[in-house]
Protein backbone atom coordinates (compact mmCIF):
# COMPACT_ATOMS: atom_id res chain seq x y z
CA UNK A 1 0.00 0.00 0.00
CA UNK A 2 1.89 3.02 -1.26
CA UNK A 3 1.53 6.41 -2.83
CA UNK A 4 -1.70 7.96 -4.14
CA UNK A 5 -1.92 10.84 -6.62
CA UNK A 6 -4.77 13.30 -5.93
CA UNK A 7 -6.30 15.67 -8.51
CA UNK A 8 -8.67 18.55 -7.68
CA UNK A 9 -9.97 20.69 -10.57
CA UNK A 10 -13.63 21.23 -9.69
CA UNK A 11 -13.26 25.02 -9.32
CA UNK A 12 -10.77 27.74 -10.27
CA UNK A 13 -8.22 25.98 -8.05
CA UNK A 14 -5.98 23.54 -9.93
CA UNK A 15 -4.44 21.34 -7.25
CA UNK A 16 -2.42 18.12 -7.39
CA UNK A 17 -0.93 16.22 -4.45
CA UNK A 18 0.75 12.96 -3.52
CA UNK A 19 0.16 11.19 -0.24
CA UNK A 20 1.68 8.15 1.39
CA UNK A 21 -1.22 6.34 3.01
CA UNK A 22 -3.14 9.24 4.66
CA UNK A 23 -0.24 11.71 4.94
CA UNK A 24 0.54 14.55 2.54
CA UNK A 25 3.92 14.17 0.83
CA UNK A 26 3.89 16.89 -1.84
CA UNK A 27 1.46 19.38 -3.35
CA UNK A 28 1.24 21.86 -6.22
CA UNK A 29 -1.61 24.36 -6.17
CA UNK A 30 -2.61 27.24 -8.45
CA UNK A 31 -5.46 29.39 -7.17
CA UNK A 32 -7.67 31.59 -9.37
CA UNK A 33 -6.38 29.64 -12.35
CA UNK A 34 -8.15 29.53 -15.69
CA UNK A 35 -5.42 27.40 -17.28
CA UNK A 36 -6.10 23.95 -15.84
CA UNK A 37 -5.46 22.17 -19.14
CA UNK A 38 -2.14 23.99 -19.60
CA UNK A 39 -0.65 23.37 -16.17
CA UNK A 40 -2.03 20.12 -14.78
CA UNK A 41 0.47 17.83 -16.52
CA UNK A 42 3.33 19.99 -15.27
CA UNK A 43 1.88 19.89 -11.76
CA UNK A 44 1.67 16.10 -11.83
CA UNK A 45 5.29 15.86 -12.93
CA UNK A 46 6.35 18.31 -10.22
CA UNK A 47 4.63 16.58 -7.29
CA UNK A 48 6.15 13.25 -8.33
CA UNK A 49 9.62 14.86 -8.40
CA UNK A 50 9.00 16.60 -5.07
CA UNK A 51 7.87 13.32 -3.52
CA UNK A 52 11.10 11.68 -4.63
CA UNK A 53 9.33 8.78 -6.30
CA UNK A 54 8.78 7.34 -9.77
CA UNK A 55 5.43 7.11 -11.53
CA UNK A 56 5.35 3.33 -11.23
CA UNK A 57 5.37 3.65 -7.43
CA UNK A 58 1.85 5.14 -7.50
CA UNK A 59 -0.83 2.74 -6.24
CA UNK A 60 -3.92 4.73 -7.28
CA UNK A 61 -5.24 8.10 -8.43
CA UNK A 62 -8.02 9.95 -6.61
CA UNK A 63 -10.12 12.58 -8.34
CA UNK A 64 -12.47 15.26 -7.08
CA UNK A 65 -15.49 14.18 -9.11
CA UNK A 66 -17.72 17.24 -8.72
CA UNK A 67 -20.00 19.00 -8.66
CA UNK A 68 -18.17 21.94 -10.14
CA UNK A 69 -17.15 23.60 -13.38
CA UNK A 70 -17.96 21.42 -16.39
CA UNK A 71 -14.76 22.23 -18.29
CA UNK A 72 -12.49 22.06 -15.24
CA UNK A 73 -13.91 18.70 -14.14
CA UNK A 74 -13.27 17.24 -17.59
CA UNK A 75 -9.65 18.40 -17.47
CA UNK A 76 -9.15 16.62 -14.15
CA UNK A 77 -10.92 13.48 -15.36
CA UNK A 78 -8.81 13.30 -18.52
CA UNK A 79 -5.56 13.63 -16.56
CA UNK A 80 -6.64 11.09 -13.94
CA UNK A 81 -7.77 8.51 -16.50
CA UNK A 82 -4.58 8.95 -18.51
CA UNK A 83 -2.46 8.19 -15.45
CA UNK A 84 -4.58 5.18 -14.49
CA UNK A 85 -4.50 3.66 -17.98
CA UNK A 86 -0.77 4.29 -18.40
CA UNK A 87 0.16 2.77 -15.03
CA UNK A 88 -2.65 0.20 -14.80
CA UNK A 89 -3.79 1.49 -11.41
CA UNK A 90 -7.30 2.13 -10.05
CA UNK A 91 -9.22 5.42 -9.93
CA UNK A 92 -10.95 6.63 -6.77
CA UNK A 93 -13.80 9.14 -7.06
CA UNK A 94 -14.32 11.63 -4.22
CA UNK A 95 -17.37 13.87 -4.07
CA UNK A 96 -16.14 17.47 -4.00
CA UNK A 97 -18.72 18.70 -1.49
CA UNK A 98 -18.12 15.77 0.82
CA UNK A 99 -14.37 16.42 0.80
CA UNK A 100 -15.02 20.05 1.80
CA UNK A 101 -17.33 18.87 4.59
CA UNK A 102 -14.93 16.32 6.06
CA UNK A 103 -12.10 18.87 6.01
CA UNK A 104 -14.23 21.54 7.68
CA UNK A 105 -15.50 19.06 10.27
CA UNK A 106 -11.93 18.50 11.34
CA UNK A 107 -11.41 22.23 11.91
CA UNK A 108 -14.62 23.37 13.57
CA UNK A 109 -16.99 22.42 16.36
CA UNK A 110 -19.08 19.31 15.67
CA UNK A 111 -22.39 20.50 17.10
CA UNK A 112 -23.25 22.65 14.09
CA UNK A 113 -24.45 22.12 10.53
CA UNK A 114 -22.00 22.11 7.63
CA UNK A 115 -22.79 23.46 4.20
CA UNK A 116 -20.08 23.08 1.54
CA UNK A 117 -20.85 25.10 -1.58
CA UNK A 118 -19.49 25.28 -5.11
CA UNK A 119 -20.12 28.47 -7.05
CA UNK A 120 -22.53 28.05 -9.98
CA UNK A 121 -24.37 30.68 -12.02
CA UNK A 122 -25.57 34.01 -10.66
CA UNK A 123 -26.83 33.43 -7.08
CA UNK A 124 -26.90 29.66 -7.50
CA UNK A 125 -24.55 27.20 -5.82
CA UNK A 126 -24.18 23.44 -5.73
CA UNK A 127 -24.50 22.48 -2.09
CA UNK A 128 -24.88 19.76 0.50
CA UNK A 129 -25.95 20.19 4.13
CA UNK A 130 -24.67 17.87 6.86
CA UNK A 131 -24.94 17.50 10.58
CA UNK A 132 -22.10 15.57 12.20
CA UNK A 133 -23.84 12.25 11.55
CA UNK A 134 -25.69 12.31 8.23
CA UNK A 135 -26.58 14.55 5.27
CA UNK A 136 -29.78 16.60 5.40
CA UNK A 137 -29.49 17.03 1.64
CA UNK A 138 -26.73 16.33 -0.87
CA UNK A 139 -25.49 17.51 -4.26
CA UNK A 140 -28.30 19.79 -5.27
CA UNK A 141 -28.50 23.20 -6.97
CA UNK A 142 -29.57 25.88 -4.49
CA UNK A 143 -30.62 29.48 -5.16
CA UNK A 144 -29.32 31.69 -2.37
CA UNK A 145 -31.52 34.31 -0.77
CA UNK A 146 -32.11 35.54 2.78
CA UNK A 147 -34.52 32.66 3.55
CA UNK A 148 -32.72 29.70 1.97
CA UNK A 149 -31.44 28.30 5.28
CA UNK A 150 -34.09 29.77 7.57
CA UNK A 151 -35.63 26.41 8.53
CA UNK A 152 -32.24 24.91 9.40
CA UNK A 153 -30.86 27.72 11.53
CA UNK A 154 -31.77 28.04 15.23
CA UNK A 155 -30.43 29.98 18.20
CA UNK A 156 -28.36 26.95 19.21
CA UNK A 157 -27.35 25.70 15.77
CA UNK A 158 -24.96 27.57 13.53
CA UNK A 159 -24.34 26.77 9.88
CA UNK A 160 -20.72 26.57 8.74
CA UNK A 161 -20.22 27.43 5.07
CA UNK A 162 -17.17 26.33 3.09
CA UNK A 163 -16.02 26.27 -0.53
CA UNK A 164 -15.98 29.08 -3.06
CA UNK A 165 -19.78 29.30 -3.04
CA UNK A 166 -19.56 30.61 0.52
CA UNK A 167 -18.30 33.92 -0.90
CA UNK A 168 -21.80 34.46 -2.30
CA UNK A 169 -23.37 33.40 0.99
CA UNK A 170 -21.28 35.96 2.82
CA UNK A 171 -23.06 38.76 0.97
CA UNK A 172 -26.42 37.54 2.34
CA UNK A 173 -25.80 36.15 5.80
CA UNK A 174 -24.21 38.01 8.65
CA UNK A 175 -21.93 36.33 11.21
CA UNK A 176 -23.82 35.13 14.27
CA UNK A 177 -25.88 32.17 13.19
CA UNK A 178 -23.49 31.63 10.29
CA UNK A 179 -19.77 30.84 10.20
CA UNK A 180 -17.61 31.20 7.10
CA UNK A 181 -14.80 28.65 6.98
CA UNK A 182 -11.57 29.24 5.08
CA UNK A 183 -11.77 25.70 3.64
CA UNK A 184 -11.69 25.76 -0.15
CA UNK A 185 -11.07 23.06 -2.75
CA UNK A 186 -7.63 21.46 -2.52
CA UNK A 187 -6.15 18.10 -3.45
CA UNK A 188 -5.15 17.82 0.20
CA UNK A 189 -8.85 17.47 1.09
CA UNK A 190 -8.98 14.21 -0.88
CA UNK A 191 -6.24 12.40 1.01
CA UNK A 192 -8.12 10.89 3.96
CA UNK A 193 -11.33 9.87 2.12
CA UNK A 194 -9.26 8.46 -0.76
CA UNK A 195 -7.10 6.40 1.57
CA UNK A 196 -10.22 4.99 3.22
CA UNK A 197 -11.68 4.03 -0.15
CA UNK A 198 -8.37 2.58 -1.27
CA UNK A 199 -8.22 0.27 1.75
CA UNK A 200 -11.81 -0.82 1.07
CA UNK A 201 -11.10 -1.27 -2.67
CA UNK A 202 -13.85 1.21 -3.57
CA UNK A 203 -12.77 2.06 -7.11
CA UNK A 204 -14.74 3.49 -10.03
CA UNK A 205 -15.02 1.90 -13.45
CA UNK A 206 -12.44 3.66 -15.61
CA UNK A 207 -14.30 3.08 -18.85
CA UNK A 208 -17.65 4.42 -17.67
CA UNK A 209 -16.73 6.98 -15.03
CA UNK A 210 -17.98 10.52 -15.61
CA UNK A 211 -17.87 13.54 -13.27
CA UNK A 212 -20.92 14.59 -11.29
CA UNK A 213 -21.89 17.73 -13.20
CA UNK A 214 -25.38 17.97 -11.62
CA UNK A 215 -26.39 20.21 -14.53
CA UNK A 216 -25.43 20.14 -18.22
CA UNK A 217 -22.96 22.78 -19.45
CA UNK A 218 -24.28 26.27 -20.15
CA UNK A 219 -23.70 26.29 -23.88
CA UNK A 220 -25.20 29.12 -25.90
CA UNK A 221 -25.83 29.06 -29.63
CA UNK A 222 -24.35 32.05 -31.46
CA UNK A 223 -26.81 34.22 -33.30
CA UNK A 224 -26.47 34.19 -37.08
CA UNK A 225 -24.65 37.18 -38.48
CA UNK A 226 -26.74 39.67 -40.36
CA UNK A 227 -25.58 40.34 -43.87
C-alpha positions in Angstrom: 0.0 0.0 0.0 1.9 3.0 -1.3 1.5 6.4 -2.8 -1.7 8.0 -4.1 -1.9 10.8 -6.6 -4.8 13.3 -5.9 -6.3 15.7 -8.5 -8.7 18.5 -7.7 -10.0 20.7 -10.6 -13.6 21.2 -9.7 -13.3 25.0 -9.3 -10.8 27.7 -10.3 -8.2 26.0 -8.0 -6.0 23.5 -9.9 -4.4 21.3 -7.3 -2.4 18.1 -7.4 -0.9 16.2 -4.5 0.7 13.0 -3.5 0.2 11.2 -0.2 1.7 8.2 1.4 -1.2 6.3 3.0 -3.1 9.2 4.7 -0.2 11.7 4.9 0.5 14.5 2.5 3.9 14.2 0.8 3.9 16.9 -1.8 1.5 19.4 -3.4 1.2 21.9 -6.2 -1.6 24.4 -6.2 -2.6 27.2 -8.5 -5.5 29.4 -7.2 -7.7 31.6 -9.4 -6.4 29.6 -12.3 -8.2 29.5 -15.7 -5.4 27.4 -17.3 -6.1 24.0 -15.8 -5.5 22.2 -19.1 -2.1 24.0 -19.6 -0.7 23.4 -16.2 -2.0 20.1 -14.8 0.5 17.8 -16.5 3.3 20.0 -15.3 1.9 19.9 -11.8 1.7 16.1 -11.8 5.3 15.9 -12.9 6.3 18.3 -10.2 4.6 16.6 -7.3 6.1 13.3 -8.3 9.6 14.9 -8.4 9.0 16.6 -5.1 7.9 13.3 -3.5 11.1 11.7 -4.6 9.3 8.8 -6.3 8.8 7.3 -9.8 5.4 7.1 -11.5 5.3 3.3 -11.2 5.4 3.7 -7.4 1.8 5.1 -7.5 -0.8 2.7 -6.2 -3.9 4.7 -7.3 -5.2 8.1 -8.4 -8.0 10.0 -6.6 -10.1 12.6 -8.3 -12.5 15.3 -7.1 -15.5 14.2 -9.1 -17.7 17.2 -8.7 -20.0 19.0 -8.7 -18.2 21.9 -10.1 -17.1 23.6 -13.4 -18.0 21.4 -16.4 -14.8 22.2 -18.3 -12.5 22.1 -15.2 -13.9 18.7 -14.1 -13.3 17.2 -17.6 -9.6 18.4 -17.5 -9.1 16.6 -14.2 -10.9 13.5 -15.4 -8.8 13.3 -18.5 -5.6 13.6 -16.6 -6.6 11.1 -13.9 -7.8 8.5 -16.5 -4.6 9.0 -18.5 -2.5 8.2 -15.5 -4.6 5.2 -14.5 -4.5 3.7 -18.0 -0.8 4.3 -18.4 0.2 2.8 -15.0 -2.7 0.2 -14.8 -3.8 1.5 -11.4 -7.3 2.1 -10.0 -9.2 5.4 -9.9 -10.9 6.6 -6.8 -13.8 9.1 -7.1 -14.3 11.6 -4.2 -17.4 13.9 -4.1 -16.1 17.5 -4.0 -18.7 18.7 -1.5 -18.1 15.8 0.8 -14.4 16.4 0.8 -15.0 20.0 1.8 -17.3 18.9 4.6 -14.9 16.3 6.1 -12.1 18.9 6.0 -14.2 21.5 7.7 -15.5 19.1 10.3 -11.9 18.5 11.3 -11.4 22.2 11.9 -14.6 23.4 13.6 -17.0 22.4 16.4 -19.1 19.3 15.7 -22.4 20.5 17.1 -23.3 22.7 14.1 -24.5 22.1 10.5 -22.0 22.1 7.6 -22.8 23.5 4.2 -20.1 23.1 1.5 -20.9 25.1 -1.6 -19.5 25.3 -5.1 -20.1 28.5 -7.1 -22.5 28.1 -10.0 -24.4 30.7 -12.0 -25.6 34.0 -10.7 -26.8 33.4 -7.1 -26.9 29.7 -7.5 -24.6 27.2 -5.8 -24.2 23.4 -5.7 -24.5 22.5 -2.1 -24.9 19.8 0.5 -25.9 20.2 4.1 -24.7 17.9 6.9 -24.9 17.5 10.6 -22.1 15.6 12.2 -23.8 12.2 11.5 -25.7 12.3 8.2 -26.6 14.6 5.3 -29.8 16.6 5.4 -29.5 17.0 1.6 -26.7 16.3 -0.9 -25.5 17.5 -4.3 -28.3 19.8 -5.3 -28.5 23.2 -7.0 -29.6 25.9 -4.5 -30.6 29.5 -5.2 -29.3 31.7 -2.4 -31.5 34.3 -0.8 -32.1 35.5 2.8 -34.5 32.7 3.6 -32.7 29.7 2.0 -31.4 28.3 5.3 -34.1 29.8 7.6 -35.6 26.4 8.5 -32.2 24.9 9.4 -30.9 27.7 11.5 -31.8 28.0 15.2 -30.4 30.0 18.2 -28.4 27.0 19.2 -27.3 25.7 15.8 -25.0 27.6 13.5 -24.3 26.8 9.9 -20.7 26.6 8.7 -20.2 27.4 5.1 -17.2 26.3 3.1 -16.0 26.3 -0.5 -16.0 29.1 -3.1 -19.8 29.3 -3.0 -19.6 30.6 0.5 -18.3 33.9 -0.9 -21.8 34.5 -2.3 -23.4 33.4 1.0 -21.3 36.0 2.8 -23.1 38.8 1.0 -26.4 37.5 2.3 -25.8 36.1 5.8 -24.2 38.0 8.6 -21.9 36.3 11.2 -23.8 35.1 14.3 -25.9 32.2 13.2 -23.5 31.6 10.3 -19.8 30.8 10.2 -17.6 31.2 7.1 -14.8 28.6 7.0 -11.6 29.2 5.1 -11.8 25.7 3.6 -11.7 25.8 -0.1 -11.1 23.1 -2.7 -7.6 21.5 -2.5 -6.1 18.1 -3.5 -5.1 17.8 0.2 -8.8 17.5 1.1 -9.0 14.2 -0.9 -6.2 12.4 1.0 -8.1 10.9 4.0 -11.3 9.9 2.1 -9.3 8.5 -0.8 -7.1 6.4 1.6 -10.2 5.0 3.2 -11.7 4.0 -0.2 -8.4 2.6 -1.3 -8.2 0.3 1.7 -11.8 -0.8 1.1 -11.1 -1.3 -2.7 -13.9 1.2 -3.6 -12.8 2.1 -7.1 -14.7 3.5 -10.0 -15.0 1.9 -13.5 -12.4 3.7 -15.6 -14.3 3.1 -18.9 -17.6 4.4 -17.7 -16.7 7.0 -15.0 -18.0 10.5 -15.6 -17.9 13.5 -13.3 -20.9 14.6 -11.3 -21.9 17.7 -13.2 -25.4 18.0 -11.6 -26.4 20.2 -14.5 -25.4 20.1 -18.2 -23.0 22.8 -19.4 -24.3 26.3 -20.1 -23.7 26.3 -23.9 -25.2 29.1 -25.9 -25.8 29.1 -29.6 -24.4 32.1 -31.5 -26.8 34.2 -33.3 -26.5 34.2 -37.1 -24.6 37.2 -38.5 -26.7 39.7 -40.4 -25.6 40.3 -43.9 
